[in-house]
Amino acid sequence: MYDSTTASKAAILGGSITAAIALLALKYNDRPVFAEARKDIPAVRNHPLVGSLFYVTGNRDRLPEFLTEQFEALDTTTMAMHLIGRPTRIATIDPRNIEHIVKNNFANYIRSPPLMQFLKPLLGDGIFTSDGERWRHQRKTASHIFNIVNFRDRFTDVFVRELDIISSYIFDPKAEKEEPVDFHDVMHRFTLDSFVLLGFGIQLDASTNKEASPFVASFDICQNNCFERLHTPTIRLWESLQPILSPRSTPISHHYRVVEDFAYRIIRERRDQLEQGKEFNDLLSKFMATRDQNGETLSDRDLRDTVLNFIIAGRDTTAQTLSWTFYNLMLHPRIEAKLLAEIEKYWPKVSTDSPTLYEIVKSLTYAHAVMYETLRLHPPVAIASRSALEDDIWPDGTHIKKGDVATWSSYAMGRSAKIWGSDAQEYRPERWIDEDGKLKRETQGKWPVFHGGPRVCLGQNLAVLEAVVAIATMMQRYKFTLVTGQHITYYPSLTLPMKGGMQVHVTKRIS
């Protein structure tokens, strides 16, 4: 039983705690508790003590749009975001700042430790999550695959072959039966089959299987889980309680096991093939033959990280770019007609050898412009971050503190009139063609969709080649029309996939 003395002490303690919280809220009324005030930088709206936490978590399903809106509302190209328990995040869409981070002062900005913590369950210590010598070694090893000889003599053939497969097994039957098809899903099947064959020498046949493979479903779920772990502080608590609160649902650990089993199966099969005396010259063989920065051969765990890192790069980014490209073409008949005219002029209607086709791709100026414009408005990696090792001053005068997380959003940049002019939100491929009719490229700071500096995307030429070959081939063969009643948007993940896919009608152009 409580006596009056105990009750009095409890009241005093409660009052003291309330007073302490009130005093803290008064001092930290515009930022998280104990966070340093940064009055020199415009900031996303904050609540006392917790900062922008509720705004960010409340908008996690539309974070790229949220950042775009905040830049517009604050009328700035650089702003601060304060979240309790996290380092101060300085977000920018100023091209000068981005080029400074990724190129001019590259050594001062490393992969953000909080971000890497949440990515490691899926991507481990692969090329996208590592820094320093480990990253340099992986990049050097992978670079031997991404060369002109492979592009010209090998890769183009694979893309055409896989496009023939999705035509025969998916698009032609759907056109004949006048049934809609999920274009987004087909593109993921096409890019997965293409890259797994090119990178690991395996004919996966995702395009010929009616059902999605367990790996594909689990891989997508794991990517979404990494995103949720980064932006939803309570997700780990939910995962631990899930067996109790929702015993019939599949735990996330199951999906990580499915993904790992897929990667380890690829590695195990390759080791068996090597023991039989077979020879390979693909990405996996390069990594299996190399030694790490310590002179040791790579373990199966290292190879597992390699496989999954390159699958997310080789499948997701190009599949999403193709999906958003055709979405925009279906919305803009003028652009579609102009692109089709170029394709009809240059693209062969009969089978052509790979080197010849590789050279023809170079003449498709408008097709490249269409792809670049898609990447401007729908970048596969909408938001990227780095952590500052030391204090720094950005070109726009922003003072960066050691430990700050530097963030830039290609998605917000593409929609900013400050960066791209008054027609920034208009889909206009002509902005990529100069007065002489030649293709233009912007600086890495203004158009960082392939990153920049020492970390510039190794596979960017491969991605462009695959996308242009796919655009030309599918445009020549089919007309796609959106099924009515859909709301096409993205869902939150490590990349920018379409939420619920994209249903289209398919009509043959040529027999």
Secondary structure as the mmCIF struct_conf table of DSSP 4:
data_model
#
loop_
_struct_conf.conf_type_id
_struct_conf.id
_struct_conf.beg_label_comp_id
_struct_conf.beg_label_asym_id
_struct_conf.beg_label_seq_id
_struct_conf.end_label_comp_id
_struct_conf.end_label_asym_id
_struct_conf.end_label_seq_id
HELX_RH_AL_P HELX_RH_AL_P1 SER A 4 LYS A 27
TURN_TY1_P TURN_TY1_P1 TYR A 28 ASP A 30
BEND BEND1 ARG A 31 ARG A 31
STRN STRN1 PRO A 32 PRO A 32
TURN_TY1_P TURN_TY1_P2 VAL A 33 PHE A 34
HELX_LH_PP_P HELX_LH_PP_P1 ALA A 35 ALA A 37
TURN_TY1_P TURN_TY1_P3 LYS A 39 ASP A 40
BEND BEND2 ILE A 41 ILE A 41
STRN STRN2 ALA A 43 ALA A 43
STRN STRN3 HIS A 47 HIS A 47
TURN_TY1_P TURN_TY1_P4 PRO A 48 PRO A 48
STRN STRN4 LEU A 49 LEU A 49
TURN_TY1_P TURN_TY1_P5 VAL A 50 VAL A 50
STRN STRN5 GLY A 51 GLY A 51
TURN_TY1_P TURN_TY1_P6 SER A 52 SER A 52
HELX_RH_AL_P HELX_RH_AL_P2 LEU A 53 GLY A 58
TURN_TY1_P TURN_TY1_P7 ASN A 59 ASN A 59
HELX_RH_3T_P HELX_RH_3T_P1 ARG A 60 ARG A 62
HELX_RH_AL_P HELX_RH_AL_P3 LEU A 63 LEU A 74
TURN_TY1_P TURN_TY1_P8 ASP A 75 ASP A 75
BEND BEND3 THR A 77 THR A 77
STRN STRN6 THR A 78 MET A 81
STRN STRN7 LEU A 83 LEU A 83
TURN_TY1_P TURN_TY1_P9 ILE A 84 GLY A 85
BEND BEND4 ARG A 86 ARG A 86
STRN STRN8 ARG A 89 THR A 92
HELX_RH_AL_P HELX_RH_AL_P4 PRO A 95 GLU A 99
HELX_RH_PI_P HELX_RH_PI_P1 HIS A 100 ASN A 104
TURN_TY1_P TURN_TY1_P10 ASN A 105 ASN A 105
HELX_RH_3T_P HELX_RH_3T_P2 PHE A 106 ASN A 108
STRN STRN9 TYR A 109 ARG A 111
HELX_RH_AL_P HELX_RH_AL_P5 PRO A 113 LEU A 123
TURN_TY1_P TURN_TY1_P11 GLY A 124 ASP A 125
BEND BEND5 GLY A 126 GLY A 126
TURN_TY1_P TURN_TY1_P12 ILE A 127 THR A 129
HELX_RH_AL_P HELX_RH_AL_P6 GLY A 132 SER A 143
TURN_TY1_P TURN_TY1_P13 HIS A 144 ILE A 145
BEND BEND6 PHE A 146 ASN A 147
HELX_RH_AL_P HELX_RH_AL_P7 ILE A 148 ASN A 150
HELX_RH_PI_P HELX_RH_PI_P2 PHE A 151 PHE A 155
HELX_RH_AL_P HELX_RH_AL_P8 THR A 156 ILE A 166
HELX_RH_PI_P HELX_RH_PI_P3 SER A 167 PHE A 171
HELX_RH_AL_P HELX_RH_AL_P9 ASP A 172 LYS A 177
TURN_TY1_P TURN_TY1_P14 GLU A 178 GLU A 178
STRN STRN10 VAL A 181 ASP A 182
HELX_RH_AL_P HELX_RH_AL_P10 PHE A 183 PHE A 200
HELX_RH_3T_P HELX_RH_3T_P3 ALA A 206 THR A 208
BEND BEND7 LYS A 210 GLU A 211
HELX_LH_PP_P HELX_LH_PP_P2 ALA A 212 SER A 213
HELX_RH_AL_P HELX_RH_AL_P11 PRO A 214 HIS A 231
TURN_TY1_P TURN_TY1_P15 PRO A 233 THR A 234
HELX_RH_AL_P HELX_RH_AL_P12 ILE A 235 LEU A 245
TURN_TY1_P TURN_TY1_P16 PRO A 247 ARG A 248
BEND BEND8 SER A 249 SER A 249
HELX_LH_PP_P HELX_LH_PP_P3 THR A 250 PRO A 251
HELX_RH_AL_P HELX_RH_AL_P13 ILE A 252 GLU A 275
TURN_TY1_P TURN_TY1_P17 GLN A 276 GLY A 277
BEND BEND9 ASP A 282 ASP A 282
HELX_RH_AL_P HELX_RH_AL_P14 LEU A 283 ALA A 289
BEND BEND10 THR A 290 THR A 290
STRN STRN11 ARG A 291 ARG A 291
TURN_TY1_P TURN_TY1_P18 GLN A 293 ASN A 294
BEND BEND11 GLY A 295 GLY A 295
HELX_LH_PP_P HELX_LH_PP_P4 GLU A 296 GLU A 296
STRN STRN12 THR A 297 THR A 297
HELX_LH_PP_P HELX_LH_PP_P5 LEU A 298 SER A 299
HELX_RH_AL_P HELX_RH_AL_P15 ASP A 300 ILE A 311
HELX_RH_PI_P HELX_RH_PI_P4 ILE A 312 ASP A 316
HELX_RH_AL_P HELX_RH_AL_P16 THR A 317 LEU A 331
HELX_RH_AL_P HELX_RH_AL_P17 PRO A 333 TYR A 346
BEND BEND12 TRP A 347 TRP A 347
BEND BEND13 LYS A 349 VAL A 350
HELX_RH_AL_P HELX_RH_AL_P18 SER A 354 LYS A 362
TURN_TY1_P TURN_TY1_P19 SER A 363 SER A 363
HELX_RH_AL_P HELX_RH_AL_P19 THR A 365 LEU A 377
BEND BEND14 HIS A 378 HIS A 378
BEND BEND15 PRO A 380 VAL A 381
STRN STRN13 ILE A 383 ALA A 388
BEND BEND16 LEU A 389 GLU A 390
STRN STRN14 ASP A 392 ILE A 393
TURN_TY1_P TURN_TY1_P20 PRO A 395 ASP A 396
BEND BEND17 GLY A 397 GLY A 397
STRN STRN15 HIS A 399 ILE A 400
TURN_TY1_P TURN_TY1_P21 LYS A 402 GLY A 403
STRN STRN16 VAL A 405 SER A 409
HELX_RH_AL_P HELX_RH_AL_P20 SER A 410 GLY A 414
TURN_TY1_P TURN_TY1_P22 ARG A 415 ARG A 415
HELX_RH_AL_P HELX_RH_AL_P21 ALA A 417 TRP A 420
TURN_TY1_P TURN_TY1_P23 SER A 422 GLN A 425
BEND BEND18 GLU A 426 GLU A 426
HELX_RH_3T_P HELX_RH_3T_P4 PRO A 429 TRP A 432
STRN STRN17 ILE A 433 ILE A 433
TURN_TY1_P TURN_TY1_P24 GLU A 435 ASP A 436
BEND BEND19 GLY A 437 GLY A 437
HELX_LH_PP_P HELX_LH_PP_P6 LYS A 438 LYS A 438
STRN STRN18 LEU A 439 LEU A 439
HELX_LH_PP_P HELX_LH_PP_P7 LYS A 440 LYS A 440
TURN_TY1_P TURN_TY1_P25 GLN A 444 LYS A 446
HELX_RH_3T_P HELX_RH_3T_P5 PRO A 448 PHE A 450
HELX_RH_3T_P HELX_RH_3T_P6 GLY A 453 ARG A 455
TURN_TY1_P TURN_TY1_P26 LEU A 458 GLY A 459
HELX_RH_AL_P HELX_RH_AL_P22 GLN A 460 ARG A 477
STRN STRN19 TYR A 478 LEU A 482
HELX_LH_PP_P HELX_LH_PP_P8 VAL A 483 VAL A 483
TURN_TY1_P TURN_TY1_P27 THR A 484 GLY A 485
STRN STRN20 TYR A 490 TYR A 490
BEND BEND20 SER A 493 THR A 495
STRN STRN21 MET A 498 MET A 498
TURN_TY1_P TURN_TY1_P28 LYS A 499 GLY A 500
STRN STRN22 GLN A 503 LYS A 508
BEND BEND21 ARG A 509 ARG A 509
#
